[in-house]
Amino acid sequence: MGILNKILGKEKTEIKKESKKANDDANRERMRTPSPAKTSIVDKIRSQKEQSAKEAPKGKAEHAAQKAAQKSAQKLAQKTVKRR
């Protein structure tokens, strides 16, 4: 039994070494690949301006209708809260 354990023990350590080597290689590869560069604030603002330029401009009537809908929704929510 002692000899068998020695042989099996060596196999286990070899397997551990192989898996550790594979993990180290994977970590090294991750470190090698550059992470995407962080976008600067100027780039973010520029992209926001482009997005807003793409959207169709709303007229005053549309804005007023949207505000009225929001107000009515708020009033309805307040009434339901008061009822409870």
Biopython code that builds the backbone (N, CA, C, O; Angstrom):
import numpy as np
from Bio.PDB.StructureBuilder import StructureBuilder

atoms = [
    (1, "MET", "N", (0.813, -1.206, 0.000)),
    (1, "MET", "CA", (0.000, 0.000, 0.000)),
    (1, "MET", "C", (0.853, 1.265, 0.000)),
    (1, "MET", "O", (0.500, 2.261, -0.632)),
    (2, "GLY", "N", (1.970, 1.220, 0.709)),
    (2, "GLY", "CA", (2.831, 2.389, 0.778)),
    (2, "GLY", "C", (3.369, 2.784, -0.582)),
    (2, "GLY", "O", (3.440, 3.968, -0.910)),
    (3, "ILE", "N", (3.754, 1.779, -1.384)),
    (3, "ILE", "CA", (4.293, 2.041, -2.720)),
    (3, "ILE", "C", (3.206, 2.619, -3.618)),
    (3, "ILE", "O", (3.442, 3.553, -4.384)),
    (4, "LEU", "N", (2.013, 2.045, -3.508)),
    (4, "LEU", "CA", (0.894, 2.515, -4.322)),
    (4, "LEU", "C", (0.559, 3.972, -3.990)),
    (4, "LEU", "O", (0.303, 4.776, -4.886)),
    (5, "ASN", "N", (0.563, 4.303, -2.700)),
    (5, "ASN", "CA", (0.292, 5.683, -2.285)),
    (5, "ASN", "C", (1.357, 6.631, -2.814)),
    (5, "ASN", "O", (1.045, 7.749, -3.224)),
    (6, "LYS", "N", (2.628, 6.187, -2.809)),
    (6, "LYS", "CA", (3.697, 7.041, -3.326)),
    (6, "LYS", "C", (3.487, 7.322, -4.806)),
    (6, "LYS", "O", (3.646, 8.454, -5.264)),
    (7, "ILE", "N", (3.129, 6.276, -5.551)),
    (7, "ILE", "CA", (2.914, 6.447, -6.990)),
    (7, "ILE", "C", (1.709, 7.351, -7.239)),
    (7, "ILE", "O", (1.779, 8.282, -8.043)),
    (8, "LEU", "N", (0.606, 7.072, -6.544)),
    (8, "LEU", "CA", (-0.597, 7.888, -6.714)),
    (8, "LEU", "C", (-0.366, 9.308, -6.223)),
    (8, "LEU", "O", (-0.869, 10.262, -6.815)),
    (9, "GLY", "N", (0.392, 9.449, -5.144)),
    (9, "GLY", "CA", (0.697, 10.774, -4.613)),
    (9, "GLY", "C", (1.474, 11.602, -5.615)),
    (9, "GLY", "O", (1.220, 12.796, -5.772)),
    (10, "LYS", "N", (2.441, 10.957, -6.310)),
    (10, "LYS", "CA", (3.211, 11.673, -7.326)),
    (10, "LYS", "C", (2.310, 12.102, -8.475)),
    (10, "LYS", "O", (2.452, 13.206, -9.001)),
    (11, "GLU", "N", (1.380, 11.230, -8.865)),
    (11, "GLU", "CA", (0.460, 11.593, -9.941)),
    (11, "GLU", "C", (-0.395, 12.787, -9.542)),
    (11, "GLU", "O", (-0.634, 13.687, -10.348)),
    (12, "LYS", "N", (-0.854, 12.790, -8.291)),
    (12, "LYS", "CA", (-1.683, 13.897, -7.823)),
    (12, "LYS", "C", (-0.906, 15.204, -7.863)),
    (12, "LYS", "O", (-1.433, 16.228, -8.299)),
    (13, "THR", "N", (0.362, 15.176, -7.403)),
    (13, "THR", "CA", (1.138, 16.415, -7.410)),
    (13, "THR", "C", (1.421, 16.865, -8.832)),
    (13, "THR", "O", (1.430, 18.064, -9.110)),
    (14, "GLU", "N", (1.655, 15.910, -9.750)),
    (14, "GLU", "CA", (1.883, 16.289, -11.142)),
    (14, "GLU", "C", (0.640, 16.937, -11.735)),
    (14, "GLU", "O", (0.731, 17.919, -12.472)),
    (15, "ILE", "N", (-0.518, 16.380, -11.407)),
    (15, "ILE", "CA", (-1.773, 16.951, -11.904)),
    (15, "ILE", "C", (-1.956, 18.355, -11.343)),
    (15, "ILE", "O", (-2.372, 19.263, -12.063)),
    (16, "LYS", "N", (-1.646, 18.540, -10.052)),
    (16, "LYS", "CA", (-1.769, 19.864, -9.442)),
    (16, "LYS", "C", (-0.840, 20.849, -10.131)),
    (16, "LYS", "O", (-1.227, 21.983, -10.417)),
    (17, "LYS", "N", (0.401, 20.410, -10.401)),
    (17, "LYS", "CA", (1.360, 21.297, -11.062)),
    (17, "LYS", "C", (0.875, 21.680, -12.452)),
    (17, "LYS", "O", (1.003, 22.832, -12.868)),
    (18, "GLU", "N", (0.315, 20.701, -13.172)),
    (18, "GLU", "CA", (-0.181, 20.988, -14.514)),
    (18, "GLU", "C", (-1.330, 21.988, -14.476)),
    (18, "GLU", "O", (-1.369, 22.922, -15.277)),
    (19, "SER", "N", (-2.265, 21.795, -13.546)),
    (19, "SER", "CA", (-3.404, 22.710, -13.482)),
    (19, "SER", "C", (-2.952, 24.093, -13.030)),
    (19, "SER", "O", (-3.475, 25.102, -13.502)),
    (20, "LYS", "N", (-1.975, 24.143, -12.113)),
    (20, "LYS", "CA", (-1.456, 25.441, -11.664)),
    (20, "LYS", "C", (-0.767, 26.147, -12.823)),
    (20, "LYS", "O", (-0.904, 27.359, -12.990)),
    (21, "LYS", "N", (-0.019, 25.377, -13.629)),
    (21, "LYS", "CA", (0.660, 25.958, -14.782)),
    (21, "LYS", "C", (-0.364, 26.499, -15.776)),
    (21, "LYS", "O", (-0.174, 27.577, -16.340)),
    (22, "ALA", "N", (-1.447, 25.757, -15.991)),
    (22, "ALA", "CA", (-2.492, 26.209, -16.910)),
    (22, "ALA", "C", (-3.134, 27.496, -16.402)),
    (22, "ALA", "O", (-3.399, 28.411, -17.183)),
    (23, "ASN", "N", (-3.385, 27.568, -15.093)),
    (23, "ASN", "CA", (-3.965, 28.782, -14.508)),
    (23, "ASN", "C", (-3.016, 29.961, -14.660)),
    (23, "ASN", "O", (-3.436, 31.067, -15.000)),
    (24, "ASP", "N", (-1.720, 29.715, -14.401)),
    (24, "ASP", "CA", (-0.736, 30.788, -14.537)),
    (24, "ASP", "C", (-0.660, 31.280, -15.981)),
    (24, "ASP", "O", (-0.577, 32.482, -16.233)),
    (25, "ASP", "N", (-0.690, 30.335, -16.930)),
    (25, "ASP", "CA", (-0.654, 30.718, -18.340)),
    (25, "ASP", "C", (-1.875, 31.560, -18.708)),
    (25, "ASP", "O", (-1.760, 32.546, -19.435)),
    (26, "ALA", "N", (-3.035, 31.165, -18.204)),
    (26, "ALA", "CA", (-4.262, 31.912, -18.497)),
    (26, "ALA", "C", (-4.186, 33.317, -17.902)),
    (26, "ALA", "O", (-4.580, 34.290, -18.546)),
    (27, "ASN", "N", (-3.681, 33.420, -16.676)),
    (27, "ASN", "CA", (-3.544, 34.731, -16.041)),
    (27, "ASN", "C", (-2.564, 35.602, -16.813)),
    (27, "ASN", "O", (-2.804, 36.795, -17.001)),
    (28, "ARG", "N", (-1.459, 35.008, -17.262)),
    (28, "ARG", "CA", (-0.465, 35.757, -18.020)),
    (28, "ARG", "C", (-1.069, 36.274, -19.319)),
    (28, "ARG", "O", (-0.815, 37.407, -19.727)),
    (29, "GLU", "N", (-1.861, 35.443, -19.955)),
    (29, "GLU", "CA", (-2.500, 35.836, -21.209)),
    (29, "GLU", "C", (-3.484, 36.986, -20.978)),
    (29, "GLU", "O", (-3.570, 37.909, -21.788)),
    (30, "ARG", "N", (-4.218, 36.923, -19.874)),
    (30, "ARG", "CA", (-5.162, 38.001, -19.539)),
    (30, "ARG", "C", (-4.426, 39.309, -19.309)),
    (30, "ARG", "O", (-4.887, 40.375, -19.715)),
    (31, "MET", "N", (-3.278, 39.217, -18.653)),
    (31, "MET", "CA", (-2.510, 40.433, -18.375)),
    (31, "MET", "C", (-1.939, 41.018, -19.663)),
    (31, "MET", "O", (-1.784, 42.233, -19.785)),
    (32, "ARG", "N", (-1.628, 40.148, -20.624)),
    (32, "ARG", "CA", (-1.039, 40.599, -21.874)),
    (32, "ARG", "C", (-2.033, 41.357, -22.733)),
    (32, "ARG", "O", (-1.668, 42.332, -23.391)),
    (33, "THR", "N", (-3.275, 40.924, -22.733)),
    (33, "THR", "CA", (-4.266, 41.573, -23.584)),
    (33, "THR", "C", (-4.642, 42.919, -22.974)),
    (33, "THR", "O", (-4.996, 42.986, -21.797)),
    (34, "PRO", "N", (-4.570, 43.981, -23.751)),
    (34, "PRO", "CA", (-4.871, 45.308, -23.209)),
    (34, "PRO", "C", (-6.364, 45.467, -22.957)),
    (34, "PRO", "O", (-7.194, 45.005, -23.739)),
    (35, "SER", "N", (-6.683, 46.121, -21.865)),
    (35, "SER", "CA", (-8.088, 46.393, -21.570)),
    (35, "SER", "C", (-8.534, 47.570, -22.433)),
    (35, "SER", "O", (-7.705, 48.403, -22.800)),
    (36, "PRO", "N", (-9.804, 47.659, -22.761)),
    (36, "PRO", "CA", (-10.257, 48.773, -23.591)),
    (36, "PRO", "C", (-10.017, 50.097, -22.874)),
    (36, "PRO", "O", (-10.255, 50.226, -21.673)),
    (37, "ALA", "N", (-9.547, 51.060, -23.626)),
    (37, "ALA", "CA", (-9.216, 52.358, -23.043)),
    (37, "ALA", "C", (-10.475, 53.033, -22.520)),
    (37, "ALA", "O", (-11.540, 52.958, -23.134)),
    (38, "LYS", "N", (-10.336, 53.684, -21.389)),
    (38, "LYS", "CA", (-11.481, 54.385, -20.819)),
    (38, "LYS", "C", (-11.799, 55.593, -21.691)),
    (38, "LYS", "O", (-10.901, 56.309, -22.134)),
    (39, "THR", "N", (-13.073, 55.806, -21.928)),
    (39, "THR", "CA", (-13.461, 56.937, -22.752)),
    (39, "THR", "C", (-13.355, 58.208, -21.926)),
    (39, "THR", "O", (-13.730, 58.247, -20.754)),
    (40, "SER", "N", (-12.849, 59.216, -22.549)),
    (40, "SER", "CA", (-12.684, 60.475, -21.837)),
    (40, "SER", "C", (-14.029, 61.182, -21.721)),
    (40, "SER", "O", (-14.992, 60.833, -22.404)),
    (41, "ILE", "N", (-14.078, 62.161, -20.863)),
    (41, "ILE", "CA", (-15.308, 62.923, -20.640)),
    (41, "ILE", "C", (-15.716, 63.651, -21.916)),
    (41, "ILE", "O", (-16.901, 63.757, -22.230)),
    (42, "VAL", "N", (-14.720, 64.152, -22.652)),
    (42, "VAL", "CA", (-15.009, 64.872, -23.888)),
    (42, "VAL", "C", (-15.694, 63.942, -24.889)),
    (42, "VAL", "O", (-16.650, 64.334, -25.558)),
    (43, "ASP", "N", (-15.196, 62.709, -24.984)),
    (43, "ASP", "CA", (-15.810, 61.744, -25.902)),
    (43, "ASP", "C", (-17.240, 61.430, -25.488)),
    (43, "ASP", "O", (-18.121, 61.298, -26.337)),
    (44, "LYS", "N", (-17.472, 61.310, -24.174)),
    (44, "LYS", "CA", (-18.822, 61.024, -23.693)),
    (44, "LYS", "C", (-19.772, 62.156, -24.052)),
    (44, "LYS", "O", (-20.887, 61.916, -24.518)),
    (45, "ILE", "N", (-19.331, 63.387, -23.836)),
    (45, "ILE", "CA", (-20.174, 64.545, -24.139)),
    (45, "ILE", "C", (-20.453, 64.605, -25.637)),
    (45, "ILE", "O", (-21.575, 64.886, -26.061)),
    (46, "ARG", "N", (-19.423, 64.339, -26.427)),
    (46, "ARG", "CA", (-19.583, 64.370, -27.881)),
    (46, "ARG", "C", (-20.609, 63.325, -28.331)),
    (46, "ARG", "O", (-21.450, 63.603, -29.185)),
    (47, "SER", "N", (-20.533, 62.137, -27.758)),
    (47, "SER", "CA", (-21.482, 61.088, -28.148)),
    (47, "SER", "C", (-22.900, 61.449, -27.707)),
    (47, "SER", "O", (-23.866, 61.153, -28.411)),
    (48, "GLN", "N", (-23.027, 62.094, -26.533)),
    (48, "GLN", "CA", (-24.353, 62.522, -26.076)),
    (48, "GLN", "C", (-24.934, 63.571, -27.017)),
    (48, "GLN", "O", (-26.124, 63.540, -27.330)),
    (49, "LYS", "N", (-24.090, 64.504, -27.471)),
    (49, "LYS", "CA", (-24.560, 65.533, -28.395)),
    (49, "LYS", "C", (-25.004, 64.909, -29.713)),
    (49, "LYS", "O", (-26.012, 65.313, -30.293)),
    (50, "GLU", "N", (-24.241, 63.918, -30.181)),
    (50, "GLU", "CA", (-24.616, 63.242, -31.420)),
    (50, "GLU", "C", (-25.948, 62.520, -31.261)),
    (50, "GLU", "O", (-26.777, 62.532, -32.171)),
    (51, "GLN", "N", (-26.153, 61.893, -30.112)),
    (51, "GLN", "CA", (-27.410, 61.182, -29.857)),
    (51, "GLN", "C", (-28.578, 62.160, -29.860)),
    (51, "GLN", "O", (-29.621, 61.895, -30.458)),
    (52, "SER", "N", (-28.392, 63.297, -29.183)),
    (52, "SER", "CA", (-29.483, 64.265, -29.111)),
    (52, "SER", "C", (-29.738, 64.894, -30.477)),
    (52, "SER", "O", (-30.873, 65.256, -30.788)),
    (53, "ALA", "N", (-28.701, 65.025, -31.289)),
    (53, "ALA", "CA", (-28.888, 65.584, -32.625)),
    (53, "ALA", "C", (-29.664, 64.616, -33.510)),
    (53, "ALA", "O", (-30.406, 65.042, -34.396)),
    (54, "LYS", "N", (-29.500, 63.330, -33.278)),
    (54, "LYS", "CA", (-30.204, 62.330, -34.078)),
    (54, "LYS", "C", (-31.699, 62.331, -33.783)),
    (54, "LYS", "O", (-32.505, 62.060, -34.674)),
    (55, "GLU", "N", (-32.076, 62.632, -32.542)),
    (55, "GLU", "CA", (-33.487, 62.636, -32.168)),
    (55, "GLU", "C", (-34.201, 63.801, -32.849)),
    (55, "GLU", "O", (-33.628, 64.876, -33.025)),
    (56, "ALA", "N", (-35.429, 63.582, -33.219)),
    (56, "ALA", "CA", (-36.207, 64.630, -33.868)),
    (56, "ALA", "C", (-36.554, 65.704, -32.839)),
    (56, "ALA", "O", (-36.949, 65.377, -31.720)),
    (57, "PRO", "N", (-36.412, 66.968, -33.199)),
    (57, "PRO", "CA", (-36.738, 68.027, -32.242)),
    (57, "PRO", "C", (-38.240, 68.060, -31.962)),
    (57, "PRO", "O", (-39.060, 67.933, -32.872)),
    (58, "LYS", "N", (-38.577, 68.231, -30.700)),
    (58, "LYS", "CA", (-39.991, 68.258, -30.319)),
    (58, "LYS", "C", (-40.488, 69.695, -30.341)),
    (58, "LYS", "O", (-39.759, 70.636, -30.027)),
    (59, "GLY", "N", (-41.717, 69.829, -30.711)),
    (59, "GLY", "CA", (-42.325, 71.142, -30.724)),
    (59, "GLY", "C", (-42.828, 71.512, -29.342)),
    (59, "GLY", "O", (-42.871, 70.674, -28.441)),
    (60, "LYS", "N", (-43.208, 72.771, -29.177)),
    (60, "LYS", "CA", (-43.698, 73.243, -27.876)),
    (60, "LYS", "C", (-44.967, 72.507, -27.466)),
    (60, "LYS", "O", (-45.167, 72.219, -26.286)),
    (61, "ALA", "N", (-45.812, 72.209, -28.422)),
    (61, "ALA", "CA", (-47.067, 71.525, -28.112)),
    (61, "ALA", "C", (-46.792, 70.121, -27.571)),
    (61, "ALA", "O", (-47.461, 69.664, -26.645)),
    (62, "GLU", "N", (-45.812, 69.450, -28.151)),
    (62, "GLU", "CA", (-45.481, 68.109, -27.673)),
    (62, "GLU", "C", (-44.938, 68.156, -26.252)),
    (62, "GLU", "O", (-45.266, 67.309, -25.420)),
    (63, "HIS", "N", (-44.097, 69.164, -25.984)),
    (63, "HIS", "CA", (-43.563, 69.312, -24.626)),
    (63, "HIS", "C", (-44.684, 69.580, -23.630)),
    (63, "HIS", "O", (-44.710, 68.998, -22.546)),
    (64, "ALA", "N", (-45.609, 70.460, -23.999)),
    (64, "ALA", "CA", (-46.720, 70.788, -23.106)),
    (64, "ALA", "C", (-47.589, 69.557, -22.860)),
    (64, "ALA", "O", (-48.018, 69.320, -21.730)),
    (65, "ALA", "N", (-47.847, 68.785, -23.885)),
    (65, "ALA", "CA", (-48.663, 67.580, -23.729)),
    (65, "ALA", "C", (-47.960, 66.569, -22.825)),
    (65, "ALA", "O", (-48.593, 65.903, -22.006)),
    (66, "GLN", "N", (-46.661, 66.470, -22.988)),
    (66, "GLN", "CA", (-45.904, 65.530, -22.157)),
    (66, "GLN", "C", (-45.933, 65.966, -20.692)),
    (66, "GLN", "O", (-46.118, 65.137, -19.801)),
    (67, "LYS", "N", (-45.753, 67.260, -20.443)),
    (67, "LYS", "CA", (-45.794, 67.765, -19.066)),
    (67, "LYS", "C", (-47.170, 67.551, -18.449)),
    (67, "LYS", "O", (-47.276, 67.171, -17.282)),
    (68, "ALA", "N", (-48.214, 67.791, -19.219)),
    (68, "ALA", "CA", (-49.574, 67.605, -18.709)),
    (68, "ALA", "C", (-49.810, 66.141, -18.354)),
    (68, "ALA", "O", (-50.435, 65.840, -17.337)),
    (69, "ALA", "N", (-49.323, 65.250, -19.171)),
    (69, "ALA", "CA", (-49.484, 63.822, -18.890)),
    (69, "ALA", "C", (-48.734, 63.437, -17.617)),
    (69, "ALA", "O", (-49.224, 62.639, -16.819)),
    (70, "GLN", "N", (-47.552, 64.005, -17.434)),
    (70, "GLN", "CA", (-46.781, 63.719, -16.219)),
    (70, "GLN", "C", (-47.501, 64.238, -14.983)),
    (70, "GLN", "O", (-47.571, 63.551, -13.964)),
    (71, "LYS", "N", (-48.038, 65.456, -15.074)),
    (71, "LYS", "CA", (-48.742, 66.035, -13.929)),
    (71, "LYS", "C", (-49.969, 65.219, -13.566)),
    (71, "LYS", "O", (-50.234, 64.978, -12.389)),
    (72, "SER", "N", (-50.716, 64.793, -14.574)),
    (72, "SER", "CA", (-51.920, 64.011, -14.278)),
    (72, "SER", "C", (-51.544, 62.667, -13.662)),
    (72, "SER", "O", (-52.250, 62.163, -12.789)),
    (73, "ALA", "N", (-50.455, 62.098, -14.107)),
    (73, "ALA", "CA", (-50.001, 60.829, -13.532)),
    (73, "ALA", "C", (-49.578, 61.024, -12.081)),
    (73, "ALA", "O", (-49.843, 60.176, -11.230)),
    (74, "GLN", "N", (-48.915, 62.152, -11.803)),
    (74, "GLN", "CA", (-48.501, 62.442, -10.426)),
    (74, "GLN", "C", (-49.714, 62.652, -9.528)),
    (74, "GLN", "O", (-49.751, 62.144, -8.408)),
    (75, "LYS", "N", (-50.698, 63.392, -10.007)),
    (75, "LYS", "CA", (-51.901, 63.638, -9.213)),
    (75, "LYS", "C", (-52.633, 62.337, -8.922)),
    (75, "LYS", "O", (-53.106, 62.119, -7.806)),
    (76, "LEU", "N", (-52.726, 61.483, -9.918)),
    (76, "LEU", "CA", (-53.377, 60.195, -9.739)),
    (76, "LEU", "C", (-52.633, 59.361, -8.705)),
    (76, "LEU", "O", (-53.252, 58.692, -7.877)),
    (77, "ALA", "N", (-51.313, 59.400, -8.752)),
    (77, "ALA", "CA", (-50.508, 58.643, -7.785)),
    (77, "ALA", "C", (-50.714, 59.191, -6.378)),
    (77, "ALA", "O", (-50.797, 58.420, -5.422)),
    (78, "GLN", "N", (-50.798, 60.521, -6.239)),
    (78, "GLN", "CA", (-51.010, 61.130, -4.923)),
    (78, "GLN", "C", (-52.380, 60.751, -4.373)),
    (78, "GLN", "O", (-52.519, 60.487, -3.178)),
    (79, "LYS", "N", (-53.391, 60.722, -5.235)),
    (79, "LYS", "CA", (-54.733, 60.354, -4.785)),
    (79, "LYS", "C", (-54.766, 58.923, -4.283)),
    (79, "LYS", "O", (-55.385, 58.632, -3.259)),
    (80, "THR", "N", (-54.101, 58.029, -5.002)),
    (80, "THR", "CA", (-54.099, 56.626, -4.572)),
    (80, "THR", "C", (-53.358, 56.467, -3.258)),
    (80, "THR", "O", (-53.726, 55.622, -2.441)),
    (81, "VAL", "N", (-52.319, 57.265, -3.038)),
    (81, "VAL", "CA", (-51.579, 57.195, -1.776)),
    (81, "VAL", "C", (-52.449, 57.716, -0.640)),
    (81, "VAL", "O", (-52.451, 57.142, 0.449)),
    (82, "LYS", "N", (-53.193, 58.805, -0.882)),
    (82, "LYS", "CA", (-54.055, 59.380, 0.153)),
    (82, "LYS", "C", (-55.181, 58.426, 0.534)),
    (82, "LYS", "O", (-55.570, 58.367, 1.701)),
    (83, "ARG", "N", (-55.706, 57.684, -0.427)),
    (83, "ARG", "CA", (-56.796, 56.753, -0.155)),
    (83, "ARG", "C", (-56.352, 55.626, 0.759)),
    (83, "ARG", "O", (-57.149, 55.116, 1.546)),
    (84, "ARG", "N", (-55.113, 55.240, 0.665)),
    (84, "ARG", "CA", (-54.618, 54.147, 1.507)),
    (84, "ARG", "C", (-54.423, 54.671, 2.881)),
    (84, "ARG", "O", (-54.009, 53.928, 3.772)),
]
sb = StructureBuilder()
sb.init_structure("model")
sb.init_model(0)
sb.init_chain("A")
sb.init_seg("    ")
for serial, (resi, resn, name, xyz) in enumerate(atoms, 1):
    if name == "N":
        sb.init_residue(resn, " ", resi, " ")
    sb.init_atom(name, np.array(xyz, "f"), 0.0, 1.0, " ", f" {name:<3s}", serial, name[0])
structure = sb.get_structure()
